[in-house]
Amino acid sequence: MLSNDAEFVLLKNNECLKAGQPVKNDYYTLMLGLQGEMDVTVGYHRFTLAPGHMAIISPKQIFSVERITPGFATQQLLFTQSFLYKSHIKEQVIDDLLYLHPEYPPVFELEDNALPGVHRKFKTLAEEYDGNRPFHFEVIRLVLTELLYDYNRACEYCLLRFRKNMNRQYQLTFQFKKLVEEQFIELRTIAEYAVLLGVTAKHLSETVKEETGKTALEVIHERLLLEMQYQLKYASLSVKEVADYFKFDNASHFTRFFKLKTGLTPKEYRQLP
């Protein structure tokens, strides 16, 4: 785990990987599968990290490890965005490299001819991290940036066929979901998102329904509910404090909303095993 003053850590021997309680970190986690398998849930995405797979978990994302096979091994890098900003690379380039497509699980399989180079870069990172030589963090930033390019290249190969079929409806739905991820606590109505997207609420609703099978309001409420369940189960907040966090008028209003969506009161949900 990163301490308050750390910006980069290289983990060994599957440190911090335990099946069970969901967590939410303030840093990026980049993983390369070496052997065995691990099942991971990130938000609404579930995926398996297998040998030759690279995955990135971004800050503030709720994730959990569901299953780890015997002998599982991975290499993990923990880093902050500000760590990479200290390189000579433009911040916009770094932002683009760290952008994760919300429609897809954040894991991609590397091409066979790319694997040896990726393994060498992880080895270089380990040598620089352990050696503590002059300019070691500068070298680490450069190699880490190269690994992000490797990840994005694998992403491009996987999404190339899909992007050829992108249409305006998909683009609007994609922009809507991205806004929901960024502002679901502040914005609760379709009309508010429609204004930001420059369309009518009716058009937004019809488009999202056609693209996803869900109404725009369902998408908003699903994201809210996911965060509510995390806060109730794993944060040390009272029900009133959780209601305040989500900007409900009072705890009763929050309780009614939560029970309508789950069939349980917040207290009943907290008592689930």
N, C-alpha and C positions, 0 to 999 in steps of 0.2 A: 504494500500500500504506500501511496505517496504521503509524506509528512507535509505539514503546512508550508514549509519553506522549500520543499523539493519540487522539481519540475520534470524530472526524468528518472525512471527506475527500470532496471532490467531484472525480471524475476526468473528464478531457476527452480527446478524440481517441483513444478506445478504448485507453487506457493499461491495461497489465497483462493484456490479452486476447490470449493466444497459444494456438494449438492444440498439444496435446501432453500434457505431464506433468500428472498429477492433483495437486491441491493441497488443503490443508485450512487454513482461516484461523481466526483468533480473533475475527472480527467478522462482522457482517451485510453482505451486498452486495445493494443494490437496483438493478435495471437496468430501463430503459425502451428498447425497441427503436424506432429511428428510421427506418432503411432497411436493406435487405439482410437476411440471415439468419445466425444462428449456432446450431449444434447443441451442446447441453450435456448432459452426464451428471452427475447428482447422486445418489449412492448407486446405487439400482437404477432410478432414473427417467432417461429420456432425453426431451428436448424440444427444440423449435426456438424461439428467440427471434426474433420477426418484428416488423415495424412495428406499434405499438399494443399490444404485449404487455408486461406488467410481470412481473418475476421477482424472487424473493428467495432468496438462498442463505444459510442460517443457519450460525453458527459450528460448527466441528468436523465439518462435512459434507465428505466426500470428493467433489470434483467436478473435471471436466475439460472443456475446450472441444475438440470433435471437428472442427468445420468452420466456417470463416468465409468468407462469400461476398465477392467484390470489392465495395468501396463500402459495406461494412457500417458502420453507425454506431449508437451507443447512448449513453445517459447513465447514469452509474454513481454511486451514493452508497455509501460505506463508513462504517459507524458501529457503535458498541458499544451494548449495552443500557444500560450505566451512563450514557451520554451522554443518553439520553432520560429516565432516572430523575431527572435534574437539573431537569426541567421541573416544573410544578405539577400535572401529571396523575398520578393514582394509579398506583402501580407495577403493580397487578393489571390495569388497563386496558391498559398498555403490554405486559404479558406476553401478554394475550389478542390484541392486535394482531399480535404477533410470532410467535404460534403457527402452525406450518405443519402442515397435515393430512398425515400420513405416507402416506396411500393415493394421493395425487395428486402429479404433478409440480408444483413450486412456481412455476408460471407461469400467468397468466390473461390473456385478451384483454379489453381495456377496451371498454366501449360507445362507439360513435361520439360520442355527446353528452358523454361524460366526457373525451375526449382533449384538447380545447382547455384545460380547466381544469387537467389534469395537466401539460400543457406549460407553462402559466403558472407553476405551482408550481415546476417545475424551473428556470425562468428566474429566479424570485424567489430561489431557493436560490443560484444562481450569482452573482446581484448581491450578496446578503448575504455570501457566502463571499469574493468578490473585493474587496468594498468595505471590509470590516473596520470597519464603522461601530459606534457604541455599541449594545450589546444585540444584536449580530448573531447570536450563538449562541442567544440566547433566541428570536429570530425563526426561526432555522433549525430549532430543536427543534419549534416549533409547525407550521411548514410540512411538515417531515418526518412529523410525526404525521398531518397531513391526508393525505399521500401513502399512509401505511399504511392509513388508512381507505378511500382509493380502491382500494387493492389488495384489502382485505378485502371491499369491496362487489362487486368483480369476482368474487372467490371465491364469495361468497354466490349470485350469479346462476348461476354454473356448477354449484354443488352443491345448489341448491334442489330440483331434481327428485330427486336421489339421496337427500337427507335424508328426503323423504316416504316412502321405502321402507326406512328403517333398521329393523332388528329386533334382538332381544336377542342373537342369534347374532353379528350383525355387531358390535354394541357390545362384546361380550366379546373378539372377535378384535381389534378396534381397540385395546382397552385392553391386550391381551397384546402386540401389536406395539409399542405405545408404551413399555411396560415393557422390552421387549427392546432397543429403541433406547437406553434410559437405562442399562440394567444388564447388557448382554450380556457384559461382561468379568467381572463378579462372579458372575452367576447362570448356570448351565449346564444345569440340569435342568428338566423340565416341572413337577415337583413343587414346586420353589421358586417358580415363577411362579404356580402354582395356589394356593398358600398366600396370596400377596399379593392374588390376585383373589377369594379366598373361594369357590373351587370345587374340585372334585376334579380330580386329574390326568387321569383318564379322560374326564371331561366336557370339559375344556379341549382335550385331544387330538382328540376327536371333533368338537368345534365348529370348531376351526381347520382341520382336514382338510376339513370340509364347505364352509367358506367360501372357502378358498384353494386347495384341491387339494394342499396340502403338509401334512406333519405339523408339529406344534409344534416338534419337535426340529430339523426341517429349517430352519424359520424362524430358530431360534436359531443353528444352525451356518452358515447363509448369511450372517448378519450378522457373525459371527465371522470367517468366511473373507474377506469383503470388507475388513475392517480388517487382517487378517493380510497380505493381498496388498499393501495400501498400505504397511504398515510394512516389509515385506521389500523392496519395490521402491524406495521413496523415502525411507525414514528411514535415518540413518547408525547403525544398531544391528547388533550381531552377532546370529547366530541365537539364541544363548543369551539375549541381552538381550531379543530379541523374545519368546522363550519366557517369560521372567520378567515381561515387560509383560502378557502374557495369563494369567499366574498358573498356568502349567503346572509340574508338579513338577520337570521337568528338560527339557533340549533334546531328548533322545531321544523323550520322550512327545509333545512338540510336533511333532517331525519325523514321527512315525508318524501323528498326527492329520492333519497337512497333506497328507501323501502319500495317505492314505486318501481325502481329499476332492478332490484335484486330480490324482493320479497322478504328481506330481513331489515331490521333496524340496525344502525351502526353498532350498538352494543351487542346485538345477537351475532353480527358478522365477526366482531372481535373475539367472540367466544368459540368460534369454529376452530377445530384442530388444525 
